[in-house]
Amino acid sequence: MQKQQIVHFHNYPRCPKMNCFVERFNKSLKEEFANYHRSTLAYDLDLFNRKMIDYLLWYNCYRPHHSLKLESPMQFIINSLNTEKSNMLWTSTIS
């Protein structure tokens, strides 16, 4: 990191005051996913990782978040985009 001149910030584990968003996400990941897939984690790490990818896609694209007024993060981003500020044109794939 020093060779690339990258600044490295340290965060103490399980310290919500320093990084509350990461700690909250870790809690959700553990309570909503990892606790229910312990046996898969113990016996089939590849399957666990594939299931976790599916969970993370659902978490970011479909799961309602209270902090976002029950919108998914993806929906919140889409709704927040302003055509004047965005160079990307969103196309509708619904017929």
C-alpha distances in whole Angstrom, upper triangle without the diagonal:
4,5,5,6,5,7,7,11,13,16,19,21,24,24,26,26,22,22,25,24,22,24,27,26,25,29,30,29,30,33,34,33,31,34,37,35,34,37,35,32,33,35,33,30,30,33,31,28,30,32,29,28,32,31,28,30,33,31,30,33,36,36,37,35,37,34,35,39,39,37,34,31,32,35,34,32,34,37,35,34,36,38,38,34,33,33,33,37,37,40,42,43,45,49
4,5,5,6,8,9,13,15,18,21,23,27,26,28,27,24,24,27,27,25,27,30,29,28,32,33,32,33,37,37,36,35,38,40,38,38,40,38,35,37,39,37,33,33,36,34,31,34,36,33,32,35,35,32,34,37,35,33,36,39,39,40,38,39,37,37,41,42,40,37,34,35,38,37,34,37,39,37,37,38,40,39,36,35,35,35,39,40,43,45,46,49,52
4,5,8,11,12,16,18,21,24,26,30,29,31,31,27,27,30,30,27,30,33,31,31,34,36,34,35,39,39,38,36,40,42,40,39,41,40,36,38,39,38,34,34,37,35,32,34,37,34,32,36,36,33,34,38,36,34,37,40,40,42,40,42,39,39,43,43,41,39,35,36,39,38,35,38,40,38,37,39,40,40,36,35,35,35,39,40,42,45,45,49,52
4,5,9,11,15,17,21,24,26,29,28,29,29,26,25,28,27,25,28,31,29,29,33,34,32,34,37,37,36,35,38,40,38,38,40,38,35,37,39,37,33,32,35,34,30,32,35,32,30,34,34,30,32,35,33,31,34,37,37,39,37,39,36,36,40,40,38,36,32,32,36,35,32,34,37,34,34,35,36,36,32,31,31,31,35,36,39,41,42,45,48
4,6,9,13,16,19,22,25,28,27,28,27,24,23,27,26,25,27,30,29,29,32,34,32,34,37,38,36,36,39,41,39,39,42,40,37,39,40,39,35,35,37,35,32,34,36,33,32,35,35,31,33,36,34,32,34,38,38,39,36,38,35,35,39,40,38,36,32,32,36,34,31,34,36,34,33,35,36,35,32,31,31,32,35,37,40,42,43,46,49
4,6,10,13,16,19,21,24,24,24,24,20,20,23,22,21,24,26,25,25,28,30,28,30,33,34,33,32,35,37,36,36,39,37,34,36,38,36,32,32,34,32,29,31,33,30,28,32,31,28,29,32,30,28,31,34,34,35,33,34,32,32,36,36,35,32,28,29,32,31,28,31,34,31,31,32,34,33,30,29,29,30,33,34,37,40,40,43,47
4,6,10,13,17,19,22,21,22,21,17,17,21,20,19,21,24,24,24,27,28,28,29,32,33,32,31,34,37,36,36,38,37,34,36,38,36,32,33,35,33,30,32,33,30,29,32,31,28,30,32,30,28,31,34,33,34,31,33,30,31,34,35,34,31,28,29,32,30,28,31,33,30,30,32,34,34,30,30,30,31,34,35,38,41,41,44,48
4,7,10,13,15,19,18,19,19,15,15,18,18,16,19,22,21,21,24,26,25,26,29,30,29,28,31,34,33,32,35,34,30,32,35,33,30,30,32,30,27,30,31,27,27,30,29,26,28,30,28,27,30,33,32,33,30,31,29,30,33,34,33,30,27,28,32,30,28,31,33,31,31,33,35,35,31,31,32,32,35,36,39,41,41,44,48
4,7,10,13,16,14,15,15,11,11,15,15,14,16,19,19,18,21,23,23,24,27,28,28,27,29,32,32,31,34,33,30,32,35,33,30,31,32,30,27,30,30,27,27,30,28,25,27,29,26,25,29,31,30,31,28,29,26,27,31,32,31,29,25,27,30,28,27,30,32,29,30,32,35,35,31,31,32,32,35,35,39,40,41,44,47
4,7,10,13,11,13,13,10,10,14,15,13,14,17,18,17,19,22,21,22,25,27,26,25,27,30,30,29,32,31,28,30,33,32,28,30,31,28,26,29,30,26,26,29,28,25,27,29,26,26,29,31,30,30,27,28,26,28,31,32,31,29,26,28,31,29,28,32,33,31,32,35,37,37,34,33,35,35,38,37,40,42,43,45,49
4,6,9,8,10,10,7,7,11,12,10,11,14,15,14,16,19,19,19,22,24,24,22,24,27,27,27,30,29,26,28,31,30,27,29,30,27,25,28,28,24,25,28,25,23,26,27,24,24,27,29,27,28,25,25,23,25,28,29,29,27,24,27,30,28,27,31,32,30,31,34,37,37,33,33,35,35,38,37,40,41,42,44,47
4,7,6,9,10,7,9,11,13,11,10,14,15,14,15,19,19,18,21,23,23,22,23,27,27,25,29,29,25,27,30,30,27,29,30,27,25,29,28,25,26,29,26,24,27,28,25,25,29,31,28,29,26,26,24,27,30,30,30,28,26,29,32,30,29,33,34,32,34,37,40,40,37,36,38,38,41,40,42,43,44,46,49
4,5,8,11,9,9,11,13,10,9,12,13,11,12,16,16,15,17,20,20,18,19,23,23,22,25,25,22,23,27,27,24,26,27,24,23,26,25,22,23,26,23,22,25,26,23,24,27,29,26,27,24,25,23,26,29,29,29,27,25,28,30,29,29,32,34,32,34,37,40,41,37,37,39,38,40,39,42,42,43,44,48
4,6,9,9,9,9,11,10,7,10,12,9,10,14,14,13,15,18,19,17,18,21,22,21,25,25,22,24,27,27,25,27,27,24,23,26,25,21,23,26,23,21,25,25,22,23,26,27,24,25,22,22,21,24,26,26,27,25,24,27,29,28,28,32,33,31,34,37,40,41,37,37,39,38,40,39,41,42,42,43,47
4,6,6,7,8,11,10,7,10,13,12,12,15,17,16,18,20,21,20,21,24,25,25,28,28,26,27,31,31,28,30,30,27,26,29,28,24,26,28,25,23,26,27,23,24,27,28,25,25,22,22,20,23,26,26,27,26,24,27,29,27,28,31,32,30,33,36,39,39,36,36,38,38,40,39,42,42,43,44,48
4,5,5,4,8,8,6,8,11,11,11,14,15,15,16,19,20,20,21,24,25,25,29,29,26,28,32,31,28,30,30,27,26,28,27,23,25,26,23,21,24,24,21,21,25,26,23,22,19,18,16,20,22,23,24,23,21,24,26,24,25,29,29,27,30,33,36,37,33,33,36,35,38,36,39,40,40,41,45
4,6,6,10,11,9,11,14,14,14,17,19,19,20,22,24,24,24,28,29,29,32,32,30,32,35,35,32,34,34,30,29,32,30,27,28,30,27,24,27,27,24,24,27,28,25,24,21,20,18,21,23,24,25,25,23,26,28,25,26,30,30,28,30,33,36,36,33,34,36,36,38,37,40,41,42,43,47
4,6,9,9,9,12,14,14,15,18,19,19,21,23,24,24,25,28,29,29,32,32,29,31,34,34,31,32,33,29,28,30,30,26,27,29,26,24,26,27,23,23,27,28,26,25,22,21,19,21,24,25,26,25,22,25,28,25,25,29,29,27,29,32,35,35,32,32,34,34,37,36,39,40,41,43,46
4,6,6,6,9,10,11,13,15,16,17,18,20,21,21,23,25,26,26,30,29,26,29,32,31,28,29,30,26,25,27,26,22,23,25,22,20,23,23,20,19,23,24,22,22,18,19,16,18,22,22,22,21,19,22,24,22,22,26,26,24,26,29,32,33,29,29,32,31,34,33,36,37,38,39,43
4,6,5,6,9,10,10,12,14,15,16,18,19,20,21,24,25,25,29,29,26,29,32,31,28,29,29,26,25,27,25,22,23,24,21,19,21,22,18,18,21,22,20,19,15,15,13,16,19,19,20,19,17,21,22,20,21,24,25,23,26,28,32,32,29,29,32,31,33,32,35,36,36,38,41
4,5,5,6,9,10,11,12,14,15,16,17,18,20,22,23,24,28,27,25,28,30,29,26,27,27,24,22,24,23,19,20,21,18,16,18,18,15,14,18,19,17,16,13,13,11,13,16,17,17,16,13,17,19,17,17,21,21,20,22,25,29,30,26,26,29,28,30,28,31,32,33,34,38
4,5,5,6,9,10,10,12,14,15,16,16,18,21,21,22,25,24,22,25,27,26,23,24,24,21,19,22,21,17,18,19,17,14,17,18,14,14,18,19,17,18,15,16,14,16,19,19,19,17,15,18,20,19,19,22,24,22,24,27,30,31,28,27,30,29,31,29,32,33,33,35,38
4,5,5,6,9,10,11,12,14,15,15,16,19,20,20,24,24,21,24,27,26,23,25,25,21,20,23,21,18,19,21,18,16,19,19,16,16,20,21,18,18,15,16,15,17,20,20,20,19,17,20,23,21,22,25,26,25,27,30,33,35,31,31,33,32,34,32,35,35,36,37,41
4,5,5,6,9,10,11,12,14,14,15,18,19,20,24,23,21,24,27,26,24,25,25,21,20,22,20,17,18,19,16,14,17,17,13,14,18,18,15,15,12,12,11,14,17,16,17,16,15,18,20,18,20,23,24,23,25,29,32,33,30,30,32,31,33,31,33,33,34,34,38
4,5,5,6,9,10,10,11,12,14,16,17,18,22,21,19,22,25,24,21,22,21,18,17,19,17,14,15,16,13,11,14,14,10,11,15,16,13,14,11,13,12,14,17,16,16,14,13,16,18,17,18,21,22,22,24,27,30,32,29,28,30,28,30,28,30,31,31,32,35
4,5,5,6,9,10,10,10,12,15,15,16,19,19,16,19,22,21,19,20,20,16,16,18,16,13,15,16,13,12,15,16,12,14,17,18,16,17,15,16,16,18,20,19,19,17,16,19,21,21,21,25,26,25,27,31,34,35,32,31,33,31,33,31,33,33,33,34,38
4,5,5,6,8,10,10,11,13,15,15,19,19,17,20,23,22,20,22,21,18,18,20,17,14,17,18,14,14,17,16,13,15,19,18,15,16,14,15,15,18,20,18,19,18,17,20,22,22,23,26,27,27,29,32,35,37,34,33,35,34,35,33,35,35,35,35,39
4,5,5,6,8,9,10,12,14,15,19,18,17,20,23,22,20,21,20,16,16,18,15,12,15,15,11,11,14,13,10,12,15,15,12,13,11,13,13,15,17,16,16,14,14,17,19,19,20,23,24,24,27,30,33,35,32,31,33,31,33,30,32,31,31,32,35
4,6,5,5,6,9,10,11,12,16,15,14,17,19,18,16,17,16,13,13,14,12,9,11,12,9,9,12,12,9,12,15,15,12,15,13,16,16,18,20,18,18,15,15,18,20,20,21,24,25,25,27,31,33,36,33,31,33,31,32,30,32,31,31,31,35
4,6,6,5,6,9,10,10,14,14,12,15,18,18,16,18,17,13,14,16,13,11,14,15,12,12,16,15,13,16,19,18,16,17,16,18,19,21,23,21,21,19,19,21,24,24,25,27,29,29,31,35,37,39,37,35,37,35,36,34,35,35,34,35,38
4,6,6,6,8,10,11,15,15,14,17,20,20,18,20,19,15,16,18,15,13,16,16,12,13,17,15,13,16,19,18,14,16,15,16,18,20,21,19,20,18,19,22,23,23,25,27,28,29,31,35,38,40,37,36,38,36,37,34,36,35,34,35,38
4,7,7,7,10,12,15,15,14,17,19,19,18,19,17,14,15,16,12,11,13,13,9,11,14,12,10,13,16,14,11,13,13,15,17,18,20,17,18,16,17,19,21,21,23,25,26,27,29,33,35,38,36,34,36,33,34,31,33,32,31,31,34
4,6,6,6,9,12,11,11,14,16,15,14,15,13,10,11,12,9,7,11,11,7,9,12,11,10,14,16,15,13,16,16,18,20,21,22,20,20,17,18,20,22,23,24,26,27,28,30,34,36,39,36,34,36,33,34,31,32,32,30,31,34
4,5,5,6,10,9,8,11,13,13,12,14,13,9,10,13,10,8,12,13,10,12,15,15,13,17,19,19,17,19,19,21,22,24,25,23,23,20,21,23,25,26,27,29,30,31,33,37,39,41,39,37,38,36,37,34,35,35,34,34,38
4,6,6,9,10,10,12,14,15,14,17,15,12,14,16,13,12,16,16,13,15,18,17,16,19,21,21,18,20,20,22,23,25,26,24,25,22,23,25,27,28,29,31,33,33,35,39,41,44,41,40,41,39,40,37,38,37,36,36,40
4,6,8,9,10,12,14,14,14,16,13,11,13,14,11,11,15,14,12,15,17,16,15,19,21,19,17,20,20,22,24,25,26,24,24,22,23,25,27,28,29,31,32,34,35,39,41,44,42,40,41,38,39,36,37,36,34,35,38
4,6,5,6,9,10,10,10,12,10,7,10,12,9,9,13,13,11,14,17,16,16,19,21,20,19,22,22,24,26,27,29,26,26,23,24,25,27,29,30,31,33,34,36,40,42,44,42,40,41,38,39,36,37,36,34,35,38
4,5,5,6,9,10,10,13,12,9,12,14,12,12,16,16,15,17,20,19,19,22,24,24,22,25,25,27,28,29,31,28,29,26,27,28,30,31,32,34,36,37,39,42,44,47,44,42,43,41,42,39,40,39,38,38,41
4,5,5,6,8,10,12,11,9,13,14,13,14,17,17,16,19,22,21,21,25,26,26,24,27,28,30,31,33,34,31,31,29,29,31,33,34,35,37,39,40,41,45,47,49,47,45,46,43,44,41,41,41,39,39,42
4,5,5,5,7,9,7,6,9,11,9,11,14,14,14,17,19,19,20,22,24,24,23,26,27,29,31,31,33,30,30,27,27,28,31,32,33,34,37,38,39,43,44,47,44,42,43,40,41,38,38,38,36,36,39
4,6,6,5,8,8,5,8,11,10,10,13,15,14,16,19,19,19,22,24,24,23,26,26,29,30,31,33,30,30,27,27,28,31,32,32,34,36,37,38,42,44,46,43,41,42,39,40,38,39,38,37,38,41
4,6,7,10,10,9,12,14,14,14,17,19,18,20,23,23,23,26,28,28,26,30,30,32,33,34,36,34,33,30,30,32,34,35,36,38,40,41,42,46,47,50,47,45,45,43,44,42,42,42,40,41,44
4,6,9,9,9,12,14,14,15,18,19,19,21,23,24,24,27,29,29,28,31,31,34,35,36,38,35,35,32,32,33,35,37,37,39,41,42,43,47,48,51,48,46,46,43,44,42,42,42,40,41,43
4,6,5,6,9,10,11,12,15,16,17,18,20,21,22,24,26,26,26,29,30,33,34,34,36,34,33,30,30,30,33,35,35,36,39,40,40,44,45,48,45,43,43,40,41,39,39,39,36,38,40
4,5,5,6,9,10,10,12,14,15,16,18,20,20,22,24,25,24,28,28,31,32,32,35,32,31,28,27,28,31,32,32,34,36,37,38,41,43,45,42,40,40,38,39,37,37,37,35,37,40
4,5,5,6,9,10,11,13,14,15,17,19,20,21,23,24,24,27,28,31,32,32,34,32,30,27,27,26,30,31,31,32,35,36,36,40,41,43,41,38,38,35,36,34,35,35,32,34,37
4,5,5,6,8,10,11,12,14,16,17,18,20,21,22,22,25,26,30,31,31,33,30,29,25,25,25,28,30,30,31,34,35,36,39,40,43,41,38,38,35,36,34,34,33,31,32,35
4,6,5,6,9,10,10,12,14,15,16,18,20,20,20,23,24,27,28,28,30,28,27,23,23,24,27,28,28,30,32,33,34,38,39,42,39,37,37,35,36,33,34,33,31,33,36
4,5,5,6,9,10,10,12,14,15,16,18,19,19,23,23,26,27,27,29,27,26,22,22,22,25,26,26,28,30,31,32,35,37,39,36,34,34,32,33,31,31,31,29,31,34
4,5,5,6,9,10,11,13,14,16,17,18,18,22,23,26,27,27,29,26,25,21,21,21,24,26,25,26,29,30,31,34,35,38,36,33,33,30,31,29,29,29,27,28,31
4,5,5,6,9,10,11,12,14,15,16,16,19,21,24,25,25,27,24,23,19,20,20,22,24,25,26,28,29,30,34,35,38,36,33,34,31,31,29,29,28,27,27,30
4,5,5,6,9,10,10,12,14,15,14,18,18,22,22,22,25,22,21,17,17,18,21,22,22,24,26,27,28,32,33,36,34,31,32,29,30,28,29,28,27,28,31
4,5,5,6,9,10,11,12,14,14,18,18,22,22,22,24,22,20,16,16,16,19,21,20,21,24,25,26,29,31,33,31,28,29,26,27,25,25,25,24,25,28
4,6,5,6,9,10,10,11,12,16,17,21,22,21,23,20,18,15,15,15,17,20,20,21,23,25,25,29,30,33,31,28,29,26,27,24,24,23,22,23,26
4,5,5,6,9,10,10,10,13,14,18,19,19,21,18,16,13,14,14,17,18,19,20,22,24,25,29,30,33,31,29,30,27,28,25,25,25,23,24,28
4,5,5,6,8,10,10,13,13,17,17,17,19,17,15,12,11,12,15,16,16,18,20,21,22,26,28,30,28,26,27,24,25,23,24,24,23,24,28
4,5,5,6,8,9,13,14,18,18,17,19,17,14,11,11,10,13,15,15,16,18,20,20,24,25,28,26,23,25,22,22,19,20,20,19,20,24
4,6,5,5,6,10,12,15,17,15,17,14,12,9,10,10,12,14,15,16,18,20,21,25,26,29,27,25,26,23,24,21,21,20,19,20,23
4,6,6,5,8,9,12,13,13,15,12,11,7,8,9,12,13,14,16,17,18,20,24,26,29,26,24,26,24,24,21,23,22,22,22,26
4,6,7,9,9,13,13,12,14,12,10,6,5,6,9,10,11,12,14,15,17,20,22,25,23,21,22,20,21,18,20,20,20,21,24
4,6,9,10,14,15,12,14,12,9,6,6,5,7,10,10,11,13,15,16,19,21,24,22,20,22,19,19,16,17,16,16,17,21
4,6,9,13,14,12,13,10,8,5,8,8,8,11,12,13,14,16,18,21,23,26,25,23,25,22,21,18,19,18,17,17,21
4,6,10,12,11,12,8,7,5,8,10,10,11,14,15,15,17,20,23,25,28,26,25,27,24,24,21,22,21,21,21,24
4,7,9,8,8,4,5,5,8,10,9,10,13,14,14,16,19,22,24,27,26,24,27,25,25,22,23,22,22,22,25
4,5,5,7,5,6,6,7,11,10,10,13,15,14,15,18,22,24,27,25,24,27,25,26,23,25,24,25,25,28
4,5,5,5,8,9,10,14,13,12,15,17,16,16,20,23,26,28,26,26,29,27,28,25,27,27,28,27,31
4,6,7,8,10,10,13,13,10,13,16,15,15,18,21,24,26,24,24,27,26,27,25,27,27,28,28,32
4,5,5,7,7,10,9,7,10,12,11,11,15,18,21,23,21,21,24,23,23,21,23,23,25,25,28
4,6,9,10,13,11,9,13,14,12,13,16,19,22,24,23,23,26,25,25,23,25,24,25,25,28
4,7,9,12,10,9,13,14,13,14,18,20,23,26,24,24,27,25,25,22,24,23,24,23,26
4,6,8,6,6,10,10,10,11,14,17,20,23,21,20,23,21,21,18,20,19,20,20,24
4,5,5,6,9,10,10,12,14,18,20,23,21,20,22,20,20,17,19,18,19,19,23
4,5,5,6,9,10,10,12,16,19,21,19,17,20,18,19,16,19,19,20,21,24
4,5,5,6,9,10,11,15,16,19,17,15,17,15,16,13,15,15,16,17,21
4,5,5,6,8,10,13,15,18,17,15,18,16,15,13,14,14,15,16,20
4,6,5,6,9,12,15,17,16,15,18,16,16,14,17,17,19,19,23
4,5,5,6,10,12,15,13,11,14,13,14,12,15,16,18,19,23
4,5,5,9,11,14,12,11,13,11,11,9,12,12,15,16,19
4,6,8,11,13,13,12,15,13,13,11,14,14,17,17,20
4,6,10,12,10,10,14,13,14,13,16,17,19,20,24
4,6,9,7,6,10,9,10,10,13,15,18,19,22
4,5,5,6,9,10,10,11,14,16,19,21,24
4,5,5,7,8,8,9,12,15,18,20,22
4,6,8,10,11,13,16,18,22,23,26
4,7,9,11,13,16,19,22,24,27
4,5,8,10,13,16,19,21,24
4,7,10,13,16,19,22,24
4,6,9,13,15,18,21
4,6,10,13,15,17
4,7,9,12,15
4,6,9,11
4,6,8
4,6
4
